[in-house]
Amino acid sequence: MHRRNFAGFAKAVSLAFLFASIALTAANAETLSVVADPVQSHVYFSTRDNVHAIQGSFRVKDGNFILDPAAHSISGAMSVDVPTGQSGSHMRDGKMQSDVLESGKFPVATFTANGFEGELARVGDSHVRVHGTLRIHGSDHPMVLDFSVHIEGGNL
């Protein structure tokens, strides 16, 4: 594994979590429970090489979060299935899987949330920044992810 290749990839990748279908329930009067549907949820990424902008996705394995909007607290994690990563180029994806991510050795990446900024509306649109740690390729990386959130009819 070429460490500099992975370090460059990790720095260049910006993650945007898209939860196509998430169950949102009130765990109690103050908190919300968020559960990702692995069939319909993906993590999308974008990065650049020397010439091109590259976009792709990974499938979500599982994800569960408990949010307390009033306290700005969040706990929980979401895991992605690293071998499902694809960017639309079979050759590039093969190199990404074998040389950069080593998905056979590190098949799961997990984002663990530990706080958020912004106001989360119970209904309608919100923008929040979620703080946490991305564990990928056996190493932890502190990260802040921006989310545009729309809550309607119990779905996020």
WOMOSUL-V216672 format. One record per backbone hydrogen bond with DSSP energy under -0.5 kcal/mol. NH is the residue of the N-H (numbers start at 0). CO is the residue of the C=O. If there is no record, write none. Layout:
nh:NH co:CO
nh:NH co:CO
This chain:
nh:1 co:98
nh:2 co:0
nh:4 co:1
nh:5 co:1
nh:6 co:2
nh:7 co:3
nh:8 co:4
nh:9 co:5
nh:10 co:6
nh:11 co:7
nh:12 co:8
nh:13 co:45
nh:14 co:12
nh:15 co:43
nh:17 co:15
nh:17 co:41
nh:18 co:16
nh:19 co:17
nh:19 co:39
nh:22 co:34
nh:23 co:153
nh:24 co:22
nh:24 co:32
nh:26 co:24
nh:26 co:30
nh:27 co:30
nh:31 co:66
nh:32 co:24
nh:33 co:64
nh:34 co:22
nh:35 co:62
nh:36 co:20
nh:37 co:35
nh:39 co:36
nh:40 co:36
nh:41 co:17
nh:42 co:57
nh:43 co:15
nh:43 co:41
nh:44 co:55
nh:45 co:13
nh:46 co:53
nh:48 co:51
nh:53 co:46
nh:55 co:44
nh:56 co:85
nh:57 co:42
nh:58 co:80
nh:59 co:40
nh:60 co:78
nh:61 co:78
nh:63 co:76
nh:64 co:33
nh:65 co:74
nh:66 co:31
nh:67 co:72
nh:68 co:29
nh:70 co:67
nh:71 co:67
nh:72 co:67
nh:74 co:65
nh:75 co:112
nh:76 co:63
nh:77 co:110
nh:78 co:61
nh:79 co:108
nh:80 co:58
nh:81 co:79
nh:81 co:106
nh:82 co:106
nh:83 co:80
nh:84 co:81
nh:85 co:56
nh:89 co:87
nh:92 co:88
nh:93 co:89
nh:94 co:90
nh:95 co:91
nh:96 co:92
nh:97 co:93
nh:98 co:94
nh:99 co:94
nh:99 co:95
nh:100 co:95
nh:102 co:96
nh:104 co:101
nh:105 co:101
nh:108 co:79
nh:109 co:134
nh:110 co:77
nh:111 co:109
nh:111 co:132
nh:112 co:75
nh:112 co:110
nh:113 co:130
nh:114 co:130
nh:115 co:71
nh:116 co:128
nh:119 co:117
nh:120 co:118
nh:123 co:150
nh:125 co:148
nh:126 co:118
nh:127 co:146
nh:128 co:116
nh:129 co:127
nh:129 co:144
nh:130 co:114
nh:130 co:128
nh:131 co:142
nh:132 co:111
nh:133 co:140
nh:134 co:109
nh:134 co:132
nh:135 co:133
nh:135 co:138
nh:138 co:135
nh:140 co:133
nh:142 co:131
nh:144 co:129
nh:146 co:127
nh:148 co:125
nh:148 co:146
nh:149 co:155
nh:150 co:123
nh:151 co:149
nh:151 co:154
nh:154 co:151
nh:155 co:21
